[in-house]
Amino acid sequence: MSYGLGAYKNTSVKTASKEQILLMLYQSAIKNTRLAIDAIEKNEIAKKGEYIGKLQDIIIELANSLDHEVGGDVSKELESLYDFILHSSSQANIKIDSEPLHSILNVLNTLYEGWKTAIKNLKTTQNKDAANE
């Protein structure tokens, strides 16, 4: 990676809002899931493990950031989905099978789109509230 691109990515993460970071984490999890599927299909075993490891690191970070006191049932449901992703990705890694990763990809895409919509709605509401003040 060139220095300029690395510096840009570093700055974009440091200046991102919590919402943007959440979306970035999901985007990266989706990317690593796709790369792991591709690595399995190409029989690139070491790369498969690398991408699944990155996916799991992201999911563990997301799980650790859950606040059950604030999030209530939603955070408990997310925790269950994260557990599913961790278990399924481990199975995919052990069995060198892309099928569990396809299921994970569906879950991650659904979560990403849901968060993206929720964040957009939140910003719209905040902008309306600010305009009414």
N, C-alpha and C positions, 0 to 999 in steps of 0.2 A: 504494500500500500504506500502510495506516495505521501510525503510529509504533509502536503497541503490538504489532501483528503482526510488524513488522520487528524490533523488539527481541526478541520471543519467538523468532523464527527464528534470529537471531544468537546468542542464549544457548543455544538447543538444539544448534546446531552446535558451539559452543565447549565445551560440556560433554559432548558425545557421545563414546562409545568409538570406537576404530578400526573395530570391527565395525559400529556404527551408522552411521558416516560412509560406509562402503562401501555399505551398503544404501541410504542416502540418495542417493548418487551414482547407483546403478542406478535408483532410483525417478525421479530427475530425468532421466536419459537416456531412460527409457521414456516419461515425460511429454512430453519434447521431440520424440521420434520420433512420438508420436501427434499432437502439434500440427502437426508438419511434414506429416504425411499429410493432416490436415484442411485445412491451408493450400493444399496442392496441389489437393485436390478443390474448394476454393473459388476457385482461381486467384489466390490471394494470394501472389504471387511474392516480394515483399520479406519477408513473414513466414516463408515457407518457408525462405529463406536464413538468416534469424535463428535459427530453431529448429534447423536442421541445424548451424549454426555452434556453438550451445550444446551440441548432442549431441556434436559432434566435440571440443569443448574438454574435456568430461567424459571421453570415451574416451581422449584424449591423456593426461589426468591419471592415469587408471587404468593405462594402459600404462607411463607413467613411474614408477609406484609398484611395478612388478613387480620382484621380487628373484629372479633366475634361480639364484643360489647356494642360496637357501633353498627356492624353489619348484620347482626342477627341471623335470621334464616338464610339470607342471601349469601353471607360469608360461609355458612355451614355447607350450603349447596356448592359453592365454589371450591371449598376444601375437598368435598367428595369428588368433584370433577378433576381437581389436581391430583388426588390420589389415584383415580382411574388412569390419568395420563402417565403418571410415574410407573404404575404397575404395568400398563400396556407397553410402554416404551422399554421397560426392562425385559418383557417377554419378547418383543421384537428384536432386541439386542441379543438375547440368549439364543433364540431360535433362528436368527437371521431370516426373519419373516416380515415383509412389508405390510401385511394386512392390518396388524394392530396400529401401524402408523397412519394408515388411511383413515381409520376411525378417529385417531387423535387429531388428524388434520381437520376433519369435519367439526369436531368439538371446538378446536382453536379458532377456526373461521367463524363459527357461530358466536363464540364469546367476543372475538374481535369486532364483528359487525354490531353486536349488542352494545359494547362499550362505546364504540364510535358514535352510534346513534344517541346513546345516553349523554355523552359529553357534548355533542352538538346541541341537543335539546337544553341542556344545562346552560350553555353559553347563550343560547337564544333567550332563555328566561332571564338570565342575568342582564343581558343587554336591554331587554324590555323594562326591567326593574330600574336600571340606571337611567333610562330615558324618562321614566315617570317621576323621578325625584326632583 
